[in-house]
Every structure is written in structure tokens, then in C-alpha cells.
Amino acid sequence: MIALEKTITDEKIQLTDNEYSSWGDTVHYSNNPKVFRGCDGSYMFDSKDTPYLDLQMMYSACNFGYKNRRITEAVINQLNTLPQLTPKFLHQYKALLSEKMSKIIEKRFHEKGRMHYNVGGAQVNEDAIKIVRNYTKRQGFFAFEGGYHGRTIATTCLTSSFRYRERYGHFGDRAYFVPFPYCFRCPYGMNCETCNHFCVKQFARQFESEYKTIYDPKTGECEYKAFYAEPILGTGGYINPPEWYFKELKQILDEHGIMLVIDEVQMGMFRTGKLWAIENYDVVPDVMTFAKSITNGMNPLGGLWAKEKYIAPDVFVPGSAHSTYCSNPIGIRAAHEVMSIVEEDETMLEREIPRKSARFTEGLNYLKSKYDEVGDVGGIGFALRIELTEKDGFTPNKALCDAMQEEGLKGDLSYRGKKCGLVLNNGGFYKNIITLVPQLYITDEEIDMAIELMDQLLTRLTK
């Protein structure tokens, strides 16, 4: 990598940010935030040009690698032609992107629908709330324990963590939270091999009687008219459900006229080996949201797709949702290039991600066999996880998880005789899970490097 000009030291950056920036963002979870100066492919670079293999990729916003040449060139072209435009007017790439995405989704889901755009995941999840309320005339929703849908006021109602709400007053519209099928730590204390699908049957029980509080058998009406769900928990720890779960859940929802809204903000764009994670479970949502990697992290943009009956122009009328930047030309152009790459690489990605995932998982299982503190590994595609525990293999070990992240950022690991670092991220109900989110084009050698570097970290911290 070409050395970057450093006009200000890391220490000065940290001190200046510490004094003049709000501490309300997540960078100040760390007492000493890391400063990076560059990025390329699978790597971040510090002020000494030390490479850090990145296994979180901007929280799954850069699925197609840092500084992806095609996407960067498309953005530069847009900057030089039409960089700004009020959404009161049309530009060609908005229409072209909507056509491209609608056709791709119709091919996969066999349903006609339309696209709608906003500036990020939380914002399009808010717009999805508007679509549901506009159509059903009801306020209430189901959502998962461990689910995360954003930190705006409305999406905080759908996000299960009370800590995002406790300082902001009364939340009368917060969701009815349903346990997620987390087999390693089953919320019902069951064994997944013998549970007979207990979790989904517990949900079905809510519709047996009016005295379950949410359903009136006489009218067939449910108080909650949509279920907002991540197909795989993101912030909740990259927990993937059993293969049968969503199909059986959707049957219950359909029986009672409840919409399924799928949040693909983290898991879309081939994160799980399919363009949309919900495809792994053979279920078609009524509404689906996406963001992050739709622009490869290049510009804020999110979007949603909804079935025609929910979003037709005479149903979701002009002005139902709006933002000055909702279909900004730069974000739209980046997304159009991303979807062009998706069309071209679809067959290769659907073949290679499962193969590479198997290689990665084999390495994770090696770590599990070597360290008592690795209680569980799993995931699907490139949405993988390591659950760190005490030596008993079950008690959550948040301290080790925190230490692995901090140690990786020191930049003093070694691979093939060269100094390097490792960028990791945590998640889970107990913040004891390392979530592994590599770029889609990670090489076999980089996968082997990831396992070796995590092996070095675990050796340092557990022996």
C-alpha cells in the first residue's frame, strides 16, 4: 500500500474527537478508539501501514470489498454528472435500479412488487412500518427477542434492547417480543433434536383463545398485524434458526392475516450465500427491507420491496414517506452498479460462498476442538459466529470476547513472518459472540489467515 500523508497524529485525532464530538455514537464504546488511514479489499491500514484483516466489513456494509473499483468508478462518474437532485425530480438510475431490483426479486419470489428508497436501514424500516399501518390500520407488531431494526424512535420500538429506549420516555407502540429459536441457548430449555418444534408451537398457542390477549376468534382479528424479523439475528449474534422455522411461522401468520416483514439490512447481498437470507428458508415476505451493502457502504441508501397490493400507487400514495436524500443520485448509482455485479456474479457467488464457508467453518471447528473457551461455532454462508464461554463450554465469556477485539487491534499479530492485525466485532445476548463477516470475495488464503490469527489471539488470552 502507498503510504498516506499524515497531517495529524492518531493521538491528536483521538484528543480532538474526545473534546468536540458527541459521545452518543458507538465509537466511544471504546476508551481509546482505533484510528485507521486506509482500506483495500479485505484490509484496513493504520498510520504505520500495518494491514488488518477485516472480518466485520463495516458491519456487513462492504460485502464487495473495500475500494471496489467498479463501484468507486460509478460513484465518481455520478459525481461528475449529476451528484445532487431533489427527489421531486427523476433521474435515470432511479428508474433503472427499480426495474433491475424488481425483476430480480420477482424472479426469486415469483411476486410482483415495487421499490421504495430512503437513506439507511432504520429509515426504510420506518417506512415499512408506514406501509403496514397504512394498509392494516393497526399499530401493533411482533418482533424477535435479540432483534435489531435501528435506533430511530419508531425502530427502537421493534428493537428488543430496553437500553435503547430507557432514556427517551414512554414507548406505547413497542412490539410484542417473541423468543428467537436460538438452539444453543434454547429459551425454553429444550434440546433441538427432540423439541418437536416447540418454539413455533408456543407462538401458535397465542391464537387458541381470546384470553391469550392478542386474538379474537370471533372476528379472526389479531391485535398485531405484522411480524418484523431478521432471518438471521445480526446484532443478536448471527444466530441462524432451524431450517423449518420460518416456513412454519409463515403458515401461522398467513392463517391469521399477519404480514411478514423481513429485515435484510445486514443479511442481504449474498451475506448468507443467497441474494436474500430469507431464500434459505423458502419463504416469501410481504415486505423486505435492505441497506448497507446495497451501495457497498459508499453512500447512505436503503430501500424496501413490497408486494404490489401493499405499495400500489393508489394504496401507498404520493407523499406517504419522504426524505430530501431518499433517492440521492450517488447512492442510487452505487446501488445500480452493485446490482449489476450481482447479476454478473450470481452463479459464481452461489457456488463459491458455500464452498468457502465450509472451509471457514472447518477452521472454526478446529478452534472449538482446541479451546474449551469456544463453546459453539456456526452460521450460514459468510454470516458466521464463535460463541466464547468459560471452560465449561456454556457460561458466556464477555471478557474474553472484549479482549480478543482489543488484542486484534494492537497490530502485533504475525502471518507468514509479517506483522498484521485483525478487525473483529462482537454481538449476542451476552456480548460473548465474535461475529465473522468477511467480504464476499475473500480468498482461501485469507480464510486460512483468519483462522491462524484467531488461534494466536486465543492462545495469548486463554493459556
N, C-alpha and C positions, 0 to 999 in steps of 0.2 A: 504493500500500500504506500502511496505517495504521502510523505509527512505533511500534516496540516499545519498551517500557520497558527500559532498560539498567541493571540494578542492579550489574553487574560489567563492567569493561572487557575487551576482547579480550585485551589483554596479561596481565591478571590471570588470565583463564581459561587461557591458554597456560602461564603460570608454575606455576599450581596443578596443572594436569594433569601437567605435566612432572615435578613433585616427588612427587605422591601416586598417580598411576595407573601401572599396569603398562605397560611399553613393548612388550609382546608382541602388541598388536593392530596393525592396519595403519595407523592414523592416524600412527604415528611413523615410517613410511617417509619422511615429510616432516620436515625440521628445524624448520619453522615452520608447523604445521598451521593451515589457514584456519578461522576461526570464522564460522558462519552463524547468523542470528537468525530467519529466517522462510522460508516457501516457499508457492508457489501456482501451480498449473497446470504450466507448463514452466520455472518460475523459482525460484531461491534468492535470498535477500536478505541482505546483510551488515549490519553495525551502522550503516552510513550509508544504509541502504535502497536501495543500488545493486542493480539487478536483474542476475542472472547467468543467462543462458540455459543450461539444464542438458541436456547431451547424454549423460549417463550414468544419470540417474534411479535413484539408489540401487542401482547395479549391476543394473539391469533389474528392480528390485523394485516400481517405481511406474509400471507401464505405463499406468495410467488417470489419471495426472496427480497432482501434489501437492494435498492437501486436497480430494480428490474429494468433493463434497458428499454424494452418496448413501451412499458407503461410510462417511464420517465419521458421518453421522446414524444409520446402522445400528449402528455401534460404540457411540455414545452411548446409544442405546436399550438395547443389551445391558448396558452399564454400569449402567443404571438398573433393570434387571430381574433378570438372573442373571449377574453378572460372574464368579463363581467356582463351580466344581463339580469334584469329583474325577471322574476318568474311570471310576470304579467305577459311576457312575450315568449315565443317558441324559438328554439334553436335546433338544428338538425339532429344533433346527437341525442337529445332527449327522446325524440320520436324514434330514432333508430335503436336506442338502448331498450326502450319499452317494447318495441317489436321483437327484438332479439330475445329478451328475457321471457316475454310472454310465450313465445313459440317454444323455447327450451323447456319451460315449466309445463306447458300443455303437452309436450311430447312425453314428459316423465310422469305427470299426474293424470293425463287424459281429461283435463278440465280446462275450460276457457276461463280466463281471468284478466285482470288489468293490474298495472303497476302504479305505485304512488311513491313519491320521494320526500325525504326530509334530510336533516343534517347529521344524523347519527342513530345509534341503536336505541337509546332511551326515547328519542323523539319519534321514531317510527313505531315504537311500542306504544307511545301515547296515541299516535294516530290510529293504531289498531284498536285501542280502547274506544276511540271515537267511532270507528266503523261498527264495532259490536253494539255500543249503546245506541247509535243511530238506527241500527236495524232491529234490535230486540226491544228497545225502550226500557231496558233494565240496567241496573248499576253494578250488580254483583258478579264476581268471578271466582273460579277455582284457580289455585296455583300450587306449586310444589314447595314443600319444605326443602330448603337448600337452593331454591331457585333464585336467579338474579336477572332482573329485567331493566335495571337502570336506577338512577338516583334523582331523577326529577320527582316532583311531588306525586304525580299520578303513578309513575312506575315504581316508586318506593312502596306504594300500596300493594304491588304484586310481588315485591322482593321480600323474602321471608325474614331477613335480619331486622330485628327491632332497633338495633343501634343506628340504622339509617333514618329512623322515624322519631326517636325519643326526644330529640331537641326541637321538633318542629310542630308540636301541637297535636290536636286530635285528628286521627285518620279514620273517619267513619266508613270509608269505602274500601278498607283493606280486605284483601282476599281471604277466602276460606282455604287454609293451607292443608294440603294432603301429603302424607308421608311419601317420599320418593322410594322406589324399590332398590334400596342400597343393600345388596345381598351380603357383603362382607360384614356390615353392621346393621342387620335387618331391624327396622324399628319395632317390629312385632316379636323379635326374639326367635324367629323361625329359621329353619335350615332350608336353603333354596332348593335342595334336591328332593325334599319331602314336603314342602309347604303347600303343594296343590294350589298354587297361585293365590295364596291367602290375601295378599295386599290388594289385588284388584277386586277380590270378593268383598273385602271390607268397604271399599268405595261403593260397590253395588248395593250394599246394605243401607246406604243413606236414602235409597229410594223405595224402601219397603213400606214405610209408614209416614204419615204426616208428623208423627211425634219424633221423627229424626230431625226435625226442624227446618229442612230445606226444600221439601217437596210436598205438593198437594195432589194425591192420587185422583181426586175428583175432577180436577181441571187438567191434570197432566202437566202442570206448570212447576218449574224449578226456580227458586229464588236467584240462582246463579246461572247465567246464560252463556258463559264461555269458560273454557279451561285454557289458561295460559301455561305453556310448557316448553322448557328446553328439552329437546330429545335426549340430550346427554347433559348432565349438570356441568356448567362451566366453573364459575366461582365455587360452586359446591364440591369441587374436587375431581372433575372429569369422570364422574360415575356414570357408567352405561347400564341401562336396565336390561332385564332378561328379554330375549327376542320376542316373546309372546306378549309382553306387557302392553305396548301401545295399541296393538290390534284389539285386544280385549277391552282396553279402556275406551277406545273409539266406538266399539259396539254399544257400550253403556251410554256414552254421550249421545250417539245417534238415536237411541231408543227414547231419550228424554229431551230431544231438541236442543242440545247444548253444543255450541260451536267449539271447535278445536283450533286454537291459535298457537302456532309453533314459532318459537323464537330461535332463529338460526344465526343470530348475530355473531356468536363465537364459532359455531359448528358448521356453518355453510362454507361454500367454496372449497369442497373436497377435503375438508379437515378430517373427515372420517372415512375417506375412500370413495364416497359418493358426493355428487354435487351438493346435495342437501342431506343432512344427517338422518332426517326422518325417513328417507328412502330405505335405510337399512331395516326398517320395521314395517315396510309395506303398508303405510298409512298415508292418506291424502288429507292435508289440513284444509280448513276453511279459509284461514288467513295465515300468511307466513311472513315474518319479518327478517331482515338481513341488514348488515352494515359491515364495518371493519374491513375485511379483505375484498369487498366489492370494489374498492379503489386501491387495494394493496397498501392501505394506510397513507396514501398520498394526499388525500383531501377529504374533509368531513363530508360524508354522504351515507345515508341509509335509505332503505326502501322497503316496501311491502308489496306482496302479491295477495290478491283476494279473489275468490270465486266471483264470477260476473254478477250473481244475484245480490251480493253484498256491497259491490262497488260500482255498479252501473250508474251512468250519469244522472239518471232520474231518481237514484236512491242516495248516493253519496254526492250531493250536488255541489256545484262550484262554490268555493269558499269554506267548505267543511273543515279543511285543515290547510295551514299556510305557514310559510317561513320565508323571509327575504332571500335565504340561501338554499331553499329546499331543492331546487334542481340546478344548482350552480354549474356553469359550463365546465369548470375544471374537474370537479368531482364526477360529473356525468361522462366526460370524455375519458377519464381514467377508468371508470366502470365499463365503458364500452370496449376499451382495449382489454380489460380483464376478461370480459365475456367472450371476446374474440379468441383469446388464448385458451379459454375453457373449451370452446368449440373445436379448436385445432388439436388440443392435447387430451381431450376427454378419454379416448381409448387407452392412451398410454398411462394416464393418471389412475384410471380404474384398474389397470393391471399392476402398475408399479407400486402404488401406495400399499396395497395389501401385502405384497412381497417384502417391501422394506419394513413395514410394520411388524411382520413376522420376525425379521432379523433383529429389530429393535427389542421386541418382546422376549426373544430368546436371551438377549443380553440382560434384560431386566430380571428374568428368571434366574440367571446366573448370580446376579447380585442378591436376589432373595435367598438363594441356597447358601450364599457365603456369609450373610449378615443376619443375625437374629433380629436386628432392628428394622429390617424390611419385612413388614407384616403381610403386605399384599401388593401385587402389581396387576395391572390390567388396562383396559381401554379398548379402543377400536380405531383402526387407521392410524392417523397421527394425532389422536386425542388420547394420550397415554398417561399413566399415573404410577407413582410409587408411594405407597402408604407407609409412613415411618412410625415405628412403635417402640415401646420399651422392649427389653429382651424377651418378654413373654409373648411377643408376636401379635399383641392385640391392643394394649393400652396406648392411646395416642401419645406421640412424642413430638410436640410442637417445638421444643427447644432444639432438637436435632434438625428439624426442618428449617428453622430460622438460621441455625449455624451453617448449614450447607449452602444456603443462599449467600450469606455474608462471606464465607470462605471462598466460594467460587469467584466473587468479585475482587478478590485480592490480586488476581492476575499472576499468581506464582505457581500454578499447576504446570505440568510438563507433558508434551505429547511429541514422541519421536525426537526428543532432545531439544525441543523448542518451548520457550515459555509461553503460556497462554492462560486464559481464564474461562469461566463458564457462567452463563447467564441463566438462572433458574427462576421459577415463580412457584408460589405456594397456593393452596386452596383447601377446600374441605370443611366439614362441620367443625373440626377441631384444629384447623390450620396446620395439619400434620402431613399433608399430601403435596409432593412435588408433582406439578402438572407439566407434562412434556409436550411441547407444541412446536416442533421443528417446521421449517419451510417445506413445501411440498416436493421440492427438487433436491432435498438433502441427499448427499451421496452415501454409498455404502461405507466409505472410509470415515465420513463424518459421523455416521451412526456408531461405528466402532470406537471412534474418538470420544463420543458422548459417554459410552459405557465405561471406557477406561478412566475418563476424568471423574465420573461419579464414583467409581471404585476408589480412586485416590482420595476423594473427599470423605467417603465413608470410612476408609482406613484411618485417616487423620482424626476423625471425630468420634470413632467408636472403640478404638483399640487402647 
